[in-house]
Structures are given as C-alpha cells and as structure tokens.
C-alpha cells in the first residue's frame, strides 16, 4: 500500500507540471483557436526568470582583505553577495527564497512576453490552417531556445529550493503508515499545492469574474459577443498573456525539481500537447484532469514490477493512451462534440 501511495505522489508531481502547461495551451486554443507550439518555450522562460533573479541576488562584491593572507602571503580575496552586503540577514533570506520570490518578476515578464507574442506574430495566423500555426510557433520556439542558449549557455543551471523545504517529509506517518514508509521531497509537495492553487485561481477567474464570463462566452460564440459591442479581441490578447503567465509560473517553481536548460521547454511541449489531446482540445477541465491522470499512469508504469513485465512501457504509456483515446473518442475525454471529429 505504501508503494502505491508513493507512486500516486510521484504521479501528482509530474501531473502538476503537465496540467499547468496544458491549461495554458487550452486557454490559447479555446480562445484564439491557435495551436501554439511555442508554449513550451514560455515554460522555459519562466524557469529562466528564476535563474536570472538568483543570478542578480548572488552577484558578488569582490575585495582584497589586507589582514587575511593566502598560503602565498598575498591578501585574501573575499567574495560577498551584494544582497548580503547591502541588506545583511534580509539579503541572505532573499537569496535563500529566490525561487518563490522570482514570481514577482516572472508575472510581468510573462504577461508582456505573451502579449508581444500574440500581437507581434500569432494574430496574423488566426485564419490560417493549423499546419501554418504549428510551423510558425515551432520556429518561434526554436528562436527563443537559441537566444536562451546563447545568453545562459547550454548546461543546466541548478536552482536550490529554500533550505526550510529541502528535506523529506514523512507523508506516510500522516496517513497512518509506519514511520519512514512513505517519505517524499517536501518541495515536490509544495509544487503540487502551488499548481492546485494556480489551477483553482484560473478557474475561479473564468467562472466568477465579468472578464472571465465574457471570455467564456467568446470561446463559445465569438461573433455574437462581438456584435454586442465588446472588444473580444483585446480580451483574448489578455488571455494569451494569462496563459503565458501560467506556463511561466509552472516553470519558475519547477526549477528546484529539474535544473533548467535551453531545451527544457521542448522536453515538456510534446507531452503537454498529448495531455491536451487526451483531455479534449479546448476543454479546460479536460486538460487538468488528463494532466494528473497521465502523470499518475506514467508513475505507475515506471515501477520495476511493471517494467520487468513490459520493458520500456514507462516511455510510451502516455502515447499509448493518446492513441487509444484518438481511436475511440477523437474529441478527447472531455472535449466538445465536433472538435477533432471531422
């Protein structure tokens, strides 16, 4: 039983990232009808917002201490982060909590990046075939990827979680298991809770605000909403910014789990599109449900007991599920009738 609980936790961890990225993809497809293959690059940009903020905080002041000497008798070089030199213990705390604090800069950066992407490029492809949209957004993703590679280098850049949540949590003890039976990294649990909060916030925004209600109406019947005199295009542009922000925040908080590098977005992009297809193109609840479902399935498929029977199943389980769904229910688990069925 404890092994099952551990695999469920692993699945929820993976599913959290899949669900957040798929949620943003579905927001864009549902509002604008655009298949955005640059969405993984937005996930990566969010991760590098965390990297940039950490680099800013840990920039060091270097001076020679005339009192302390090296083994060769020369003054010792002392390195102190400017944040610590200027703010003392508060600066040290900022460095320790740099990953969650980087959300402060990630939100405006991702909103602006999303709006610029939509206004500068994607708006010209609304009425073009999906194949054209895929080609242009995939090309944009490669451009962003190469810019990040040129700026930050090709190697992964580790980002530590705050010291207070770096350890392991005895999750099993809280469920009544033996002490130590189910231990799990604390930050991964934090990531799951963070993802759940973001997903809930997006759904509440769409469900209970006037802006969200208009957007949902526009997703169902764009022409009628436009006839009512509402600037639905402007609202959809802001939704693109919101979708970019969701992907960026997912990337920010994922950095302690997987050190970001320039191809991080591509690693998640294909899986996230599979999640969207399984959940149903244009279905927000479907994207979230499919993200967690496929994360859990992938986690169970990675168990040694399963791989001994079906070698390599953990690498293909998500695609097998997608094939079965497309053959039996082309619109996805919760997709609207008629979508992807023609």
N, C-alpha and C positions, 0 to 999 in steps of 0.2 A: 504493500500500500504506500509506503514512504517513497518508493521509486516512482510510482505513478504521480504522486504529488509533486515530486521534483521535476518530472517531465512536463507536467502542466505548467509549472512556474517557468521552465525554460521556454515553453511554447508561448506563454503570455508575454514574455520578454521580447521574443522575436516578433510576435504578432503585433506588439505595440508599435514598432517601427513600421511594419507593413501597413498597419491600419492608418497611421498618421499620413504616410506618403500617399496611400491610395485615396484617403479622404480628400486631400488636396487635388489629386488628379481628377477625382469625380466631380468636385466643385467646378473645375475648369470645363470638363466635358459637359456637365449638366447645364451650365450657364451659357457657355460660348460655343459648345459643340466642337471644341478643338481637341485633337489628340496630341497632348503636349509631351513629347519625348525629351524635353529639357527639364522636366520636373525633378529628375534625379540630381541634376546639376544644382537645383535650388537647395536640395537636402545637403549637398556638399558645401555650398556657400554658407549655409547656416553653421556647419561644423567649423569652417574656417573663420567665421566670426568669433567663435570661441577661441580658436588658435590665435587670432590677431589680438584679441583682448588680453589673453595671457601673455603674449609677447610684449604688449605695451606695459603691463603691470610689472613684468620681470626684467624690463630694460635696466641695465646695471650702471651704476656710477663707479668708476674705477679711479683709485688714487693710491699713491705710494705712502706707506706708513714708515716714517723715519725711525721709529722705535723698534718695531718688529723687523727682524732680519731673516733672509733666506739662508740656506746652507752655504751659499757662496758669499755671504756677508753683504748682500745688496738689500735695499729696502724692500719689504714685502708688499706685493700688490694686493690691495683689499678691494673686493667687489661687493657692493651693496645695491640691491634694487632701489631705484628712485622712490618707488611707492613706500618702501620701508624707511628710507632716509627722510622723506618728507612727512609721512604720517605715522611713523612708528608702528605700534602694535596694530593699529587700524589698517595700515597698509599691508602688514603681514596677513591679516584676516582677509583682506580683499584678494590677495594672491591665492590664499587657500580656497576661497569660494569663487574663483574666477570663472568656472564653467557656468554655474547658475546665474552669476552676475552678468555674464556676457549676453544674456537675454535682453538686457537693457539696450544694447547697441544692435542686437540682431533684429529686433522688431522693426525699427525704422529702416534699417538697411534692406531687409527682405521685402517690406512694403514697397519701397522705391524701386528695388530690382524687379519685382513683379509687375508694377505699373509700367516701368520703362520697357520691359519685355513685351507686354501686351500692346502698348501704344506704338512702340517703335517698329515692331515686326509682325506680331501674330494677328493684329487687327486686319492686316492686308490678306490674310489667308482664311478668313471666316467662311467664305463661299467657295473656297477651293476644295478639291477632293481630299479625303483623309490622307491619301498617299502623299500629297504635296505637304500637308501639315506635318506628317511624320518626318519627311525628309528635311524640311527647314528647321524644325525644332531639334532634330537629332544633330544636324550640323551646328546649331547654336550651342548645344550641349558640349560638343567636341571643342568648339572655340573657348567656351568658359573653362573647360577642363584644362586646355593647354595654357591658358592665362594663369590659372592657379598653379600649374606645374612650373611655369617659368618664374613665378613670384615666390612660391614656397618650397620648390624642389620636389623631387619625385618620391622621397622617402616618407613613411608615416611619421606623424608628429604626435607623440603621446600627450594626453591631457589628463592629469590626475583628478580624481574626484576629491571633494573636500575630505580632510582627514577624519571628520566625525562620521562619515558614511563609507569609509573604505573597507571596513571589515565585513565579516559574515554575520548573518542573522540566523538564529536558531528558530526557523519558521515552524519546524515540526513540533517543538515544545508548545507553541501557541495552539496547535491543533490536537494536542493530547498524545503525540507520539513520544517515543523515548528521546531523551536529551541527546542532541547531536545526530539524530536520524535524518533530519532534513535541514541542512544548513544551506544558505543561499546568499550571494553577494548583496549587500544592503543597497548599493547604488542601482542594481537592476530592479529591485522592488520600487525604489524611488522613481525610476524611469517609467515603470508601469503605471504608478499612481499619477505621475505627471501627464502621461499620454491620456489616461482616462479623464483627467481634468480638462485637457485641451479639447478632446472629443466632445465632452459634455458642454463645454463653453460654446463650441461651434454650433452644436445642435440647438442649444438654448437661444443663441443669437439668431439663427434662422427661424426658430419657432415662435419666439416671443417678442421680437422687435419689429417695428414697422418696416425698417430697411429689409430685414430678413424675409418678412412676409411678401414684400414686393418682389424680391429676388426669386422666391419660390413660385410666385405667380408667373414671373417672367420665364422661369425654367419650363413651366407647363404650357404657356401660350405667350410668346414674346410679342407677337403682333398686336394682340388685344391690349396688352399693358402699354405698348407704345401709343396706341390710339387714344388712351386715357390721358395722354399728355405727360407721362412720366418718362424721364430720361433714363431708360433702362440700360442703354449702352454705358453710361457713366457708372451706374451701379454695378454692372458686370465687370467693368475695369477694376473697381474697388474689390470685387470678389476675387479677381485674379491676384490682386495684392494680398488678400487674406489667405488664399490658397498657398501662395509663395511663403507667407509667414508661417503657416502651419508646417510646411516642409522644412523651413529653416529652423524652427524651434525643435523639431524632431532631430535634426542634425546636431544642433547645439548640445542637447542633453545626451546624445549617443556617443559623444567623443570619449568619455572615460571607458566605455564598453569596447569600442573599436577605434584605434588610433586613426585619425583622418589622413587620407592621402588624396591625390588628384583624381583617382578613378573610383572613389567611394560612391559617387552618385550613380555611376553605371552599374556597380555591383547590386544596388537596390532597385534600379529602374525596371529591369525586366521582370523581377519578382513582383514588383508593385503593380505592373500592368496585368500580370496574371491574376493578382488579387482582385483588381477592378473587373476583369472579365468574369471571374468566378462569382463575384458578388452581384454583378449586373451593371452594365455601363449606364452611368447617370444615377445610380441608386446610392445615396449616402449611407443609409443603414446597411446595405449590402456590402459596401466597401469595408466598413468597420467589422462587420460580422465575419466576412471572408478573411480579413487580415488575421484576426485572432484564431479562426478555425484552421487556416493553413499553417500558422505558426505552431499550433499545438500538434497538428498532424506531422509536420516536419520534425518536431522534437521527438515524438514517439518513434518515428522512422529512423532516428539516429541512435536508438538504443542497440547495444551489441546483440541482444537476443533477436531483434528484428533483422539486423544486418547480416547475422550468421545464416539466416534463412533466405533472405533476399539481398545479396550484396549490392551496394550502391543505391538502394531504394531511397535513402535519405536525400540523394542528389536529384532525384527525379519525381518524388512523390507529389510535389506541387504541380508539376506539369502533367502528370497522370490525372490528377483531379481535374485540372483545367480541360483536358481532352474529353474526359467523361462528361463534364458539365456542358461543353460545347456540342457534343453529340446528342445529348438527351434534352438539354434545356438551353438553347443558344443565347437566350437573353440573360442568363445567369440566375443565381438563386433568388434574387430579389429585384431583378431588372424589370423595367416597364414593358408591357406587351408591345411587340412590334419592333423593339430595338434589337438590332443584330439578328433579326429573324427573316429578313427579306432575302 
